[in-house]
Amino acid sequence: MNFCPAHEVFGNNKSIDFSAHNAEVEALWKAYNDRRPPRVPMIIGANCRIIVLNKELNPEGVTFRDVFTDPAIMLEVALRFAYYMRFFLPSDRPMGMPEHWTATAITMNTFEAEWFGAELEFIDGDTPDCRPFLSDDNKNMLFDRGVPNPFVRNAAFTRDCCEYFQDLIDKGFMYENLPLAKVYPPSFVGTDGPFTVACAIRGAAELCCDLYEDPGYVHALLSYITESTIERIKAWRRLFGLSETTPDDAFFIPDDSIALLSPEMYCEFVMPYHKKLVNALGNSALPTKTHLCGDATRHFKTMRDELNTFSFDTGFPIDHGAMVQILGPNVEILGGPPIYLLLNGTPDEVKLETERILFAVMKHTKRFILREGNNLPPCTPAANIAAMYETAKRMQYLYYD
């Protein structure tokens, strides 16, 4: 497949002084880390679906089936996405041309379900997904198989992609006149969380029924997933020359599907496996970080106290003002306007919602990071992102202390 150069697809963005922007961003994050930011920083969370599912940014008509079966197409999509982020999605991240490009294999949120045995399905007009495969008739089948090889199924293809990228680096591959210089580890060095994976391979409704009808099975499944995840992460870390644990950094433990659980059920069924992951792969003496879509706020205080979680990346619906008061000024929270507003609203509506959220949090904390809630949809109007960013830059802490 022949690809148009990124600069021809996107055009030139002359509305931003990238040098001035990057200097401001560097100073802002230094101040944020020193607990004295002049304003709330803003980031954008997005992935390559904003390229693949937008016809204007994907004139070649690349599909996710192409991305997940051809390493060359995967790399083109990954680099086009990186180029678009650096030139057309303003936020408090470095923008403009980098010193070099980096790459990692694209896996999306299906990677663990596939690795455990689910079949990937390509859905027209949407991201890939997997159907649950553990029915009532075969729900114990994985236990007999033992821990999967860390490099089987989709993991084998992901490793092949990483090796392909590294081979291109060794051959001097260039993109937009800059070299590709580094391959970062893919998602296989992390996890989406044991309960989320269990929902993906068993089915959310079925697993919730199991909580009442067969709680022993739920523990067996979560234990199996957790032990398998630990072995896989260690193996992939070794593959990239990394330490098997993260002794000097915060361990990241998301688990979106705990939004389905009561606080009591989270403590009984999931928290022990979160602790096992932290103890096996991180440092229990250091803070942890989490990402939780949906309204899982009823678990935040427990996670702060039991898992030492001091950074919560949120989705929606979230009462950000209430959360910063409950968790205290030393806990970092990321959140912002819901994605449906960014996609369908007007710049004025985005501005008002951003102002509302920032006013609610700035009175109580300097550990808030503004972002979309959660993961930027394809075809989001640029004017809405600009409205959100300009609002963040205008609202200084000086007026809210």
N, C-alpha and C positions, 0 to 999 in steps of 0.2 A: 504494500500500500504506500502510495506517495503522499507525503504530508506537506502542507503549506508551512513556511516558516512562521513561528509564533508572532513575530512583529508584523507580518502581513495579515494574519488572522485578526489580531487585536487592534492594529494601528498604534499610534504613538500617544502617550499620555503626557502632555506638556503642562498639565494643571498643577503638578506638584514639584516643588524644588526638593529633590530627593536628598541632596546633601544636607540641607537645613533640616529636613524632616528627620533624618537619621541621627543628627546631632541632638535634636530635641528628645528623640526617643531614648537615646543612650542616657541622657541626663535624667529623664523621667524614671527609668527603671532603677537607676542608681539611687535616686531619692526614695523610690518605693521600697527598695530593699533596706534602706536606712530608716524606714518608718516615718518619712517626712515628705511624701509626695505633694506637689502643688495641686494636683488634680487626680481624678481616678483614671488609671490607664485603661485602654480599650484594646482588645484583641478580636480577631475573627476566627471562629472554628469552621472549617470547611474541608471537603475532600474532593476527589476528582469527579464526583458526580456532577459538579457545577460545570464541568467541561463536557463530559459525555452526554449529558441530558439537555444540553443547550445547543440548538442547531447552529446558532450564530458563532459559537465558540468551537464547534465541531463540524466544520463544513464537509469533512470527509465521510461523515456518518459512521464513525467508529462506534461499535456496540460494546457492552460489557462482556459479551462472549468473546469478542476479539481481544479485549484487555486480559481476560483470564486464560487465554490459550496461546498468546503470542508475546514473548518477552520484549520484542522490538516495539510492538504497539503499546505495551504497558509502559515502557520507558518514555515513549513520545508523549503519552497522556500525562504521565507523572511530571515531566519537565514542562509541558505546556501549562499544567496546573500551577507549578511553581512560578513560572513566568507571570501568569495572570495574577497570582497573589501578590507578587512583588511590584506590579505596575498598576493594578486596577482595583485592589481592595484595600483602601486606606485604613490603617489602624496603627497602634503603637508597636509595630514590628519594623525591622529594616526593610526599606523599599528601594527600588531601582536595581541595577545590575549587581549581582553578588561578585565576590572574587572568583568563585567557581560554582559549579552545580553539584548537588548531591542527589542521590536517588535511594529509594527503598522499594521493595516489592509491594504492590497493591494487594491487599487481602480483604478489605471491608470487614463487616461484622459477622461474616459467615465462617470465618476461618477455623474456629474451634469446633463448631458443629460438623463441618466437613471432615476435620481431622479425626473426630470420633466415629465417623461413618455416614453422616448425612449426605444426600445427593444435592449438588448445587443446581438451582433452577434459575434460568434467565428469563426475566419478566419484561415484556415490551414496555418501554417507557419508564422503567424503574430500575432500582439497584437489584442485584442478585439476592436470592434468599434460599433457605433450606427448609424442607418440611421435617417435622419431628418423625423419628423412625422407631422409637421405643414404644410399642403398643402394650396393652395389657397382656398379650400372649407372649411377648418376647422381651419384657422389660428388664430381665436379668441377663440378657445376652452378652453385654459388655464385660460383666464380671468374669465370665469364663475365658474371655480373650486375653485378659491381663492388660497391663499398661501398654498403650500403642507405641510403636516405634516413633521417635520424635520427627522422623523424616519420611513418613509414608503419606500417601494420598496427596492432598493439596500441598502439604508441607514439602514434598519432593519437588513439585513444580516451583514453589516459592524459592527453594534453595537453588534450583536451576536458574531462575531469574536473577538471583543475586550473583551467581557465578558469571552469568552472561554480562551483567552490568560491570563487574570487575574486569572481565576480559576486555570490554570496550575501553575502560579506563587505561588499561595497560597498552592499548593500541592508540591512545591519544584522541579518543572521541571528543568532538566539540559540539556544542549546542549554542546557537546564537553567538558564535564567535568566542565562547568561553568553554574551558574544559570541564568535563565531568570528572570529579576528583575523589569522591568518597561514596561508598555504599553503606547506608545505615541499616541496622538490624530491623527486620520486619516485625509485624505484630506477634509473631510466634515467641518473642522474648517476653511477652506480657500475657494478660488474660482479660477477658471481659467479665470475669467473676463466675464462681462456681454455680450460683443459683441461676444466673442468666443462661449459662451453658446448659444446665439441667432443663430449663424451660424450652430451650431450642431443640434439644434432642428427644425429650419426653413429651413436650407440649405443655403450655402454661396451665391450661384447664386441668389436664390430667395430673400434673404435678401438684396443683393446689388441692385436688381431691386426695392425692396420696398423703398429703400432710395430715389429713384426718383419718383416712382409712388404712394407711400403711406407713406410719411414720418411720418404722425401722428401715423400710426401703428407701425413703428419702435420705436418711443418714448414710445408708450404704452407697447410694448414687453420688451424693455430694462428697463423700470420702474418696470414692473412686475417681471422680473428676479432679478433686484437689490433688491427690497423689500423682495422677497422670500429668496434671498441669505443672507440678513442681519438677518432675523429671524432664518434661519437654522444655521448660524454660531454662533449666540448667544446661541441657544439651545445646540449645540454640545460643546461649551465652558463650559456651565453650567454642562453638563454631566461629563466632565473631571475635574470639580472643578476649572475652570479657570475664570478669569474676562471676562465679556462680551465684553470688549474693550481691546485694547493694549495701555494703556495710557503712558507707559514708554519705548516703543519699536517701531521701524520702522514698519509701516504697509506694507504688501506685496500685491501688486495689479498687477498681470500679465494680459495680454489680447492679445494673439498671433494674433488674426484675425484682429486687427487694422492695420496690414500690408496691408490690402486690401483697406484702406481708404486714401483719400487725407487729408492733414493737416486741411483744412476747414471742411471737414466732421467729422473728429475726434473731433474737437472743438464743432461742432454743435450737434452731435448725441451721443457721447460716454463720453467725458470728464465730463459732468454734473453728470453722474452716477458713474464715478470713484470718483468724489468728494463726492458724497453721501455715498459711501462705506467707504471712509476715515473718514468722519465726524461721521458716525454711529459706526464704529468699531475700529478706531484708534485715533490718536491725530493729528489734522491738523497743530499743531505747530511743529511737529517733521518731519524729513525727511521720505520719503517713498522709497520702493524698488520695482523693477519690473523685470519680465522676459518676453522677447519678442523674439520669434523665427522669422526667416525671416528678411527682411530688413524693419524695422520700424523706422529707424534712423531719418527720417524726422519729427517724433513726439517727439524725445528725448528732444529737447530744450524746447518745449512747456510743456512737462511733468515736466521738471526740474523747470520751472518758475511757472506753475499753480498748480502742485501737490506736489511740494517740493521733487521731486524724485532725489535722489542723489546716487542711485545704479542701474545700468542697466546690467542685465544678458542677453547677446545677443546670437543670433544664427548665421546664415550666409545668404547671403553675407554681410559682414560688412567691411567698411574701418576703422579699429580701430585707425589708426594714425590720420585720419581726425576727428574722433569723440572726441578723448581726447583733441584735440585743440579747437573744437567748444564748448565743455561742460566745459572745464577748469580743472585745476589740483585737485580740491576738489571733483569731481564727480567720483565715483567708476564705473569702467567698467569691466565686465567679458566677455571673449571671447577667440577665438583661432582658430587653424586649423579646417577646415570643416570635418565633420565626414566621408564623402566619401573618403577623402584623408587618414584619419586614418585607414579606413577599407581596402582600395584598393591600397594605395601607398606603397612606400618602406621607410625604416627608414631614408635614406638620404633625400628623398623628404619631409618627416615630419620634419626633422631637419631644412632644408632650409626654409620651410614655418614658422616654429616656430621662427627662427631667424629673418625672415623678419618682422613678426608681432611685436616681442619684440623690435627690433631696431626702429620701427615706433612709439612705445608708450613710451619707456623708456626715450626718450629725453624730454618728455612733462609732465609726471605724475608719481607719486608713488602710484597711486590708481588703478592700473590695476591688475587683477587676471587672470591668464591663465587657460583656460579650453577648452575642445573639443567644437566645435560649430555644433550641440548641442544635447547631449545625446548619450552616447557611444553605437554603434551598436553591436549586438551579433557577436561573432567570430572575433572581431578586433584583429589583431596580437599583442601579448605582446611586440614584439620588437618595434612597432610603438609608443606605450605608453611610453616605456622606452626612446626612442629617444626624445620624446617631453619633458619628465621630465629632462633628463640629460642636454638638451639644456637650460631649464629654470634655472637649478642649476649653469650652467657654466657662464651665462650672468649676470654679476654683475653690479649694478648701478654705481659703481666706474668709469666704463669706459664710461658712457653715461651722467653723470651729466654735 
